[in-house]
Amino acid sequence: MENLQEQKSKSQQLEELLEGIWKQNPIFVMALGMCPTLAVTVSAINSLAMGLATTFVLISSCLLISIFRNIIPKEVRIAVYILIIATFVTTVDYAIQAISLTLYDALGAFIQLIVVNCIILGRAEAHASKNTPYIAVLNAVGMSIGFTFALFCIGAVREILGAGSLFGISLFGENFQPWVVMLLPPGGFIVLGCWLLFFSYLAKRRMQKLQELEKAKSKSKFKK
């Protein structure tokens, strides 16, 4: 019985981690956080920087909110959540400014806008406030990986096609003609739309396979 319970708890923990990476990916599935997604993904380095900044804020805020979930009054919980999130965003803002002014200028006001990122506030309200710190952090890690992965996918494609490079390293030589549109706002919409179409196709295929397996199982049971 104990081994069975341990297996169930491990499978639940794995589901919490994988939820944000694939099943409920913040960008490719739930289409949240579109403002920074379209604005800062002109290069892979900007995408990773925004993803890591959001990761720190999301994990830290979910951990703190989960720890104090039974103390925070329900009437002012949203205000408290925003205050906690804003504290960590300010920390990230000063850290990036100290590390690289070039990167700070590239990300611009979108660092401060992490405060109102619906992914973070949504996780705080829907998950961290109702679960233990360990589960809350596990879920936040999964969501962070999913968000960073999505940003990198978009940023890498835009930089490769728009500048012929990745992380500033030239890939195609001097003869490559960059697709300048990829570095402009329309390019962000085009790449995002293509990735959404791709992941929608994968999800549809997965559902079809599950339906086929269920039909095969039902037929085998009927024959027996």
C-alpha positions as a LaTeX table, in Angstrom:
\begin{tabular}{lrrr}
\hline
Residue & $x$ (\AA) & $y$ (\AA) & $z$ (\AA) \\
\hline
Met1 & 0.00 & 0.00 & 0.00 \\
Glu2 & 2.80 & 2.41 & 0.90 \\
Asn3 & 4.60 & 1.72 & $-2.37$ \\
Leu4 & 1.37 & 2.32 & $-4.27$ \\
Gln5 & 0.84 & 5.64 & $-2.51$ \\
Glu6 & 4.45 & 6.65 & $-3.20$ \\
Gln7 & 4.01 & 5.85 & $-6.88$ \\
Lys8 & 0.80 & 7.91 & $-7.01$ \\
Ser9 & 2.47 & 10.85 & $-5.30$ \\
Lys10 & 5.45 & 10.67 & $-7.66$ \\
Ser11 & 3.16 & 10.54 & $-10.70$ \\
Gln12 & 1.21 & 13.54 & $-9.36$ \\
Gln13 & 4.46 & 15.46 & $-8.83$ \\
Leu14 & 5.57 & 14.62 & $-12.36$ \\
Glu15 & 2.21 & 15.83 & $-13.71$ \\
Glu16 & 2.61 & 19.11 & $-11.80$ \\
Leu17 & 6.02 & 19.62 & $-13.38$ \\
Leu18 & 5.01 & 18.64 & $-16.91$ \\
Glu19 & 1.73 & 20.55 & $-16.89$ \\
Gly20 & 3.26 & 23.89 & $-17.78$ \\
Ile21 & 5.85 & 22.46 & $-20.15$ \\
Trp22 & 3.44 & 20.71 & $-22.49$ \\
Lys23 & $-0.22$ & 20.24 & $-21.47$ \\
Gln24 & $-0.79$ & 23.82 & $-20.31$ \\
Asn25 & 2.08 & 25.69 & $-21.92$ \\
Pro26 & 1.51 & 29.38 & $-21.09$ \\
Ile27 & 2.09 & 30.59 & $-24.66$ \\
Phe28 & 1.50 & 27.71 & $-27.07$ \\
Val29 & $-1.60$ & 26.32 & $-25.31$ \\
Met30 & $-3.13$ & 29.00 & $-23.07$ \\
Ala31 & $-1.91$ & 31.98 & $-25.16$ \\
Leu32 & $-1.00$ & 34.06 & $-22.10$ \\
Gly33 & 1.69 & 36.72 & $-21.76$ \\
Met34 & 1.45 & 37.78 & $-25.38$ \\
Cys35 & 2.80 & 41.29 & $-24.73$ \\
Pro36 & 6.39 & 40.30 & $-23.79$ \\
Thr37 & 6.21 & 37.32 & $-26.15$ \\
Leu38 & 5.79 & 39.50 & $-29.22$ \\
Ala39 & 7.87 & 42.46 & $-28.02$ \\
Val40 & 11.16 & 41.01 & $-26.75$ \\
Thr41 & 11.61 & 37.90 & $-28.91$ \\
Val42 & 13.66 & 39.60 & $-31.65$ \\
Ser43 & 16.68 & 37.55 & $-30.56$ \\
Ala44 & 17.42 & 34.35 & $-28.67$ \\
Ile45 & 19.38 & 36.12 & $-25.91$ \\
Asn46 & 16.54 & 38.56 & $-25.22$ \\
Ser47 & 14.08 & 35.67 & $-25.11$ \\
Leu48 & 16.18 & 33.69 & $-22.63$ \\
Ala49 & 16.77 & 36.76 & $-20.47$ \\
Met50 & 13.05 & 37.51 & $-20.25$ \\
Gly51 & 12.30 & 33.85 & $-19.62$ \\
Leu52 & 14.84 & 33.59 & $-16.79$ \\
Ala53 & 13.64 & 36.85 & $-15.24$ \\
Thr54 & 10.05 & 35.61 & $-15.30$ \\
Thr55 & 11.21 & 32.24 & $-13.92$ \\
Phe56 & 12.81 & 33.87 & $-10.87$ \\
Val57 & 9.74 & 36.00 & $-10.18$ \\
Leu58 & 7.27 & 33.15 & $-10.72$ \\
Ile59 & 9.06 & 30.58 & $-8.54$ \\
Ser60 & 9.89 & 33.05 & $-5.76$ \\
Ser61 & 6.41 & 34.58 & $-5.60$ \\
Cys62 & 4.65 & 31.20 & $-5.71$ \\
Leu63 & 6.87 & 29.90 & $-2.90$ \\
Leu64 & 6.21 & 32.92 & $-0.67$ \\
Ile65 & 2.48 & 33.00 & $-1.40$ \\
Ser66 & 2.18 & 29.28 & $-0.66$ \\
Ile67 & 4.03 & 29.67 & 2.65 \\
Phe68 & 1.74 & 32.49 & 3.80 \\
Arg69 & $-1.45$ & 31.20 & 2.12 \\
Asn70 & $-3.20$ & 30.58 & 5.45 \\
Ile71 & $-2.21$ & 33.98 & 6.86 \\
Ile72 & $-3.10$ & 36.30 & 3.98 \\
Pro73 & $-6.70$ & 37.61 & 4.39 \\
Lys74 & $-8.93$ & 36.63 & 1.47 \\
Glu75 & $-10.26$ & 40.19 & 1.12 \\
Val76 & $-6.84$ & 41.63 & 0.24 \\
Arg77 & $-5.15$ & 38.57 & $-1.27$ \\
Ile78 & $-4.82$ & 40.01 & $-4.81$ \\
Ala79 & $-3.22$ & 43.21 & $-3.49$ \\
Val80 & $-0.81$ & 41.16 & $-1.38$ \\
Tyr81 & 0.04 & 38.91 & $-4.34$ \\
Ile82 & 0.82 & 41.93 & $-6.50$ \\
Leu83 & 2.97 & 43.43 & $-3.73$ \\
Ile84 & 4.96 & 40.19 & $-3.41$ \\
Ile85 & 5.37 & 39.88 & $-7.19$ \\
Ala86 & 6.39 & 43.55 & $-7.51$ \\
Thr87 & 9.10 & 43.06 & $-4.87$ \\
Phe88 & 10.74 & 40.26 & $-6.85$ \\
Val89 & 10.31 & 42.15 & $-10.14$ \\
Thr90 & 12.15 & 45.13 & $-8.65$ \\
Thr91 & 14.98 & 42.79 & $-7.60$ \\
Val92 & 15.21 & 41.38 & $-11.14$ \\
Asp93 & 15.04 & 44.88 & $-12.63$ \\
Tyr94 & 18.04 & 46.11 & $-10.64$ \\
Ala95 & 19.95 & 42.84 & $-11.20$ \\
Ile96 & 19.64 & 43.03 & $-15.01$ \\
Gln97 & 20.55 & 46.72 & $-14.94$ \\
Ala98 & 23.69 & 45.89 & $-12.97$ \\
Ile99 & 24.66 & 42.92 & $-15.17$ \\
Ser100 & 24.15 & 44.44 & $-18.62$ \\
Leu101 & 22.85 & 47.86 & $-19.59$ \\
Thr102 & 22.59 & 46.73 & $-23.22$ \\
Leu103 & 20.29 & 43.86 & $-22.26$ \\
Tyr104 & 18.37 & 46.14 & $-19.91$ \\
Asp105 & 17.77 & 48.63 & $-22.73$ \\
Ala106 & 16.70 & 45.82 & $-25.08$ \\
Leu107 & 14.10 & 44.49 & $-22.65$ \\
Gly108 & 12.98 & 47.99 & $-21.76$ \\
Ala109 & 9.77 & 48.45 & $-19.80$ \\
Phe110 & 8.80 & 44.81 & $-20.25$ \\
Ile111 & 10.83 & 43.87 & $-17.18$ \\
Gln112 & 8.58 & 46.03 & $-14.99$ \\
Leu113 & 5.51 & 44.68 & $-16.81$ \\
Ile114 & 6.25 & 41.22 & $-15.36$ \\
Val115 & 4.24 & 42.52 & $-12.38$ \\
Val116 & 1.03 & 42.37 & $-14.39$ \\
Asn117 & 1.91 & 39.19 & $-16.30$ \\
Cys118 & $-1.26$ & 37.10 & $-16.11$ \\
Ile119 & 0.79 & 33.89 & $-15.95$ \\
Ile120 & 2.31 & 34.84 & $-12.60$ \\
Leu121 & $-0.82$ & 36.28 & $-11.01$ \\
Gly122 & $-2.86$ & 33.36 & $-12.36$ \\
Arg123 & $-0.50$ & 30.79 & $-10.81$ \\
Ala124 & $-0.55$ & 32.68 & $-7.53$ \\
Glu125 & $-4.36$ & 32.77 & $-7.35$ \\
Ala126 & $-5.21$ & 29.39 & $-8.88$ \\
His127 & $-2.40$ & 27.22 & $-7.58$ \\
Ala128 & 0.10 & 28.63 & $-5.06$ \\
Ser129 & $-2.63$ & 29.86 & $-2.71$ \\
Lys130 & $-4.16$ & 26.36 & $-2.55$ \\
Asn131 & $-1.15$ & 24.03 & $-2.37$ \\
Thr132 & 1.89 & 23.29 & $-0.25$ \\
Pro133 & 5.17 & 25.12 & $-1.00$ \\
Tyr134 & 6.74 & 22.05 & $-2.62$ \\
Ile135 & 3.84 & 21.47 & $-5.03$ \\
Ala136 & 3.56 & 25.21 & $-5.73$ \\
Val137 & 7.26 & 25.48 & $-6.61$ \\
Leu138 & 7.10 & 22.30 & $-8.71$ \\
Asn139 & 4.21 & 23.70 & $-10.73$ \\
Ala140 & 5.94 & 27.09 & $-11.04$ \\
Val141 & 9.11 & 25.43 & $-12.32$ \\
Gly142 & 7.13 & 23.61 & $-15.00$ \\
Met143 & 5.33 & 26.78 & $-16.06$ \\
Ser144 & 8.63 & 28.68 & $-16.12$ \\
Ile145 & 10.31 & 26.07 & $-18.30$ \\
Gly146 & 7.33 & 26.10 & $-20.66$ \\
Phe147 & 7.32 & 29.89 & $-20.87$ \\
Thr148 & 11.08 & 30.16 & $-21.41$ \\
Phe149 & 11.02 & 27.36 & $-23.98$ \\
Ala150 & 8.25 & 29.11 & $-25.93$ \\
Leu151 & 10.07 & 32.46 & $-25.87$ \\
Phe152 & 13.27 & 30.81 & $-27.06$ \\
Cys153 & 11.48 & 29.00 & $-29.92$ \\
Ile154 & 10.06 & 32.28 & $-31.18$ \\
Gly155 & 13.20 & 34.35 & $-30.57$ \\
Ala156 & 15.52 & 31.80 & $-32.19$ \\
Val157 & 13.45 & 31.60 & $-35.38$ \\
Arg158 & 13.16 & 35.40 & $-35.63$ \\
Glu159 & 16.89 & 35.92 & $-35.10$ \\
Ile160 & 17.93 & 33.15 & $-37.53$ \\
Leu161 & 15.66 & 34.38 & $-40.32$ \\
Gly162 & 15.86 & 38.09 & $-39.50$ \\
Ala163 & 19.60 & 38.42 & $-38.87$ \\
Gly164 & 21.10 & 35.14 & $-40.07$ \\
Ser165 & 22.56 & 34.48 & $-36.64$ \\
Leu166 & 21.88 & 32.77 & $-33.31$ \\
Phe167 & 23.10 & 34.31 & $-30.05$ \\
Gly168 & 24.94 & 36.81 & $-32.25$ \\
Ile169 & 26.91 & 34.08 & $-34.07$ \\
Ser170 & 26.58 & 34.24 & $-37.86$ \\
Leu171 & 25.13 & 31.04 & $-39.37$ \\
Phe172 & 24.92 & 31.61 & $-43.13$ \\
Gly173 & 27.82 & 33.90 & $-43.99$ \\
Glu174 & 27.87 & 37.25 & $-45.79$ \\
Asn175 & 25.76 & 36.17 & $-48.77$ \\
Phe176 & 22.64 & 35.55 & $-46.68$ \\
Gln177 & 19.85 & 38.06 & $-47.27$ \\
Pro178 & 18.07 & 38.63 & $-43.92$ \\
Trp179 & 14.29 & 38.62 & $-43.72$ \\
Val180 & 14.00 & 42.03 & $-42.09$ \\
Val181 & 10.28 & 41.55 & $-41.50$ \\
Met182 & 11.11 & 38.94 & $-38.86$ \\
Leu183 & 12.67 & 41.63 & $-36.65$ \\
Leu184 & 9.57 & 43.83 & $-36.97$ \\
Pro185 & 6.22 & 43.38 & $-35.15$ \\
Pro186 & 4.59 & 41.51 & $-38.09$ \\
Gly187 & 7.40 & 38.94 & $-37.88$ \\
Gly188 & 6.50 & 38.21 & $-34.28$ \\
Phe189 & 2.88 & 37.51 & $-35.23$ \\
Ile190 & 3.93 & 35.32 & $-38.18$ \\
Val191 & 6.33 & 33.16 & $-36.13$ \\
Leu192 & 3.94 & 32.90 & $-33.19$ \\
Gly193 & 1.12 & 31.87 & $-35.52$ \\
Cys194 & 3.29 & 29.16 & $-37.10$ \\
Trp195 & 4.30 & 27.75 & $-33.71$ \\
Leu196 & 0.68 & 27.79 & $-32.50$ \\
Leu197 & $-0.37$ & 25.93 & $-35.64$ \\
Phe198 & 2.40 & 23.35 & $-35.12$ \\
Phe199 & 1.53 & 22.68 & $-31.47$ \\
Ser200 & $-2.18$ & 22.58 & $-32.28$ \\
Tyr201 & $-1.41$ & 19.91 & $-34.89$ \\
Leu202 & 0.59 & 17.88 & $-32.36$ \\
Ala203 & $-2.21$ & 18.13 & $-29.79$ \\
Lys204 & $-4.77$ & 17.04 & $-32.40$ \\
Arg205 & $-2.67$ & 14.02 & $-33.36$ \\
Arg206 & $-2.25$ & 13.08 & $-29.71$ \\
Met207 & $-6.03$ & 13.20 & $-29.18$ \\
Gln208 & $-6.60$ & 11.05 & $-32.26$ \\
Lys209 & $-4.13$ & 8.43 & $-31.01$ \\
Leu210 & $-5.82$ & 8.36 & $-27.59$ \\
Gln211 & $-9.22$ & 7.91 & $-29.23$ \\
Glu212 & $-7.87$ & 5.09 & $-31.38$ \\
Leu213 & $-6.44$ & 3.36 & $-28.30$ \\
Glu214 & $-9.75$ & 3.70 & $-26.46$ \\
Lys215 & $-11.63$ & 2.25 & $-29.45$ \\
Ala216 & $-9.17$ & $-0.66$ & $-29.66$ \\
Lys217 & $-9.60$ & $-1.37$ & $-25.94$ \\
Ser218 & $-13.39$ & $-1.25$ & $-26.16$ \\
Lys219 & $-13.35$ & $-3.65$ & $-29.15$ \\
Ser220 & $-11.10$ & $-6.11$ & $-27.31$ \\
Lys221 & $-13.39$ & $-6.02$ & $-24.27$ \\
Phe222 & $-16.44$ & $-6.56$ & $-26.48$ \\
Lys223 & $-14.83$ & $-9.64$ & $-28.12$ \\
Lys224 & $-14.06$ & $-11.13$ & $-24.73$ \\
\hline
\end{tabular}
